[in-house]
Amino acid sequence: MEPMAQEQKELFGYPYPWLRSCWRELSHRYLSQTLPHALLLVGQRGIGKADFALNLARLVLCQSVTGSTEALFSSNLGASANLVSSDDSVSKSDSMLVEDDRELPMPCGHCRSCLLLRAHTHPDLVELEPEQKGKAIKIDQVRELIEFVSKTSQIGGYKVAIIRPANALNINAANALLKCLEEPTAQTLLILVNESPQTLMPTIRSRCQIVTLPLPSTQLAQAWLRQQPQVREAEVKESEIDQMLYLTHGAPLTTLHYFCGDMQQNRQQVLDGFLALTKQNMTPVSLAAEWSTLDVIDIIDWLYYWLKGIVIRQEQVNCAGNTSEIVMAPVLATENELFDTVLRCPALAPMALHLFVNVLLEAKAKLVTTANPNKQMLLEDVLIKWRQLMMQGPRVDWG
Ligand SMILES: [Zn+2]
């Protein structure tokens, strides 16, 4: 592949197509100097909140924003048009994914600021994250941020701080951050990123302008995924894209993540373990320990997907094929074995699976809405309930 083609695929600072309307609004507010000093970007996992925040930082720090004037509009047109026509397999409807970009304000990608950003060495951008994944953002990190905000910018424009996930701020850190939010310094933009506004302190929330980033339509998500090199190279089937989108509740980046890296392997590991638990060849505690390196939300999502599959199969059996729900063809061979093992379980009460679906939904809600939840304990609790269900049916004390 030619270097230029690769470059175009990673258009610097371009928003995902489903976030374009949010981009349009915020970039125009920036250019008209009406951007608030603190934004809180919220939305479902896997829709690109972090990338959006970083792109916004790039726009605000760029010294030569393009796309906002007639002259730059035409020079940018070439890049977009090439992207569309470079591959014949991109259908006309898919080309809608990029055709609007040329008119949106974008970071130029070439000025001193943009070059520093590309090298991840821009002195006026700070990204505040937990030092370890899943841990809290500490007060010392916020103190450094306060110092950063109080100084003048080094390049001579804006200073930007991205804080994510904002609910990782522990109470002391959040209180320290309030100072920045209450007494904003000029030409400073704080971007807080979180799945839900509800898990943040009201005092933090009320000092930020909340921007809700949307999910794409299924059609747009499918079209976008089909265009991604990883999906093309892996020759992923359309039906598999649809299934994974269903599994990730329509989140395109989580779906894409599944098709690259070790997600497929992880999913198989969870499936094997869950089958072993169902067959009582493993205990809930040892299984939770085996899964400790995996993402708990992924695990809960997969379990939810399989449970839905089992419930649908159970309904089909009970109603002799008269079901209105979509039948999901299993992707993995082990899934069939799991479905059969569960449905043949003698202790399985009629409503037991629905009750367990609720257990999973509650666990997911806890993971998303609690600051620093104890993930290991939560997972053990879910698995213990499953084990009880398979051995003796649902218990009254579940809730
Ligand atoms: Zn630039």
Residues whose N, C-alpha, C, O or C-beta is under 5 A from the ligand:
A	BS01	ZN	C62 Q63 S64 P107 C108 G109 H110 C111 C114
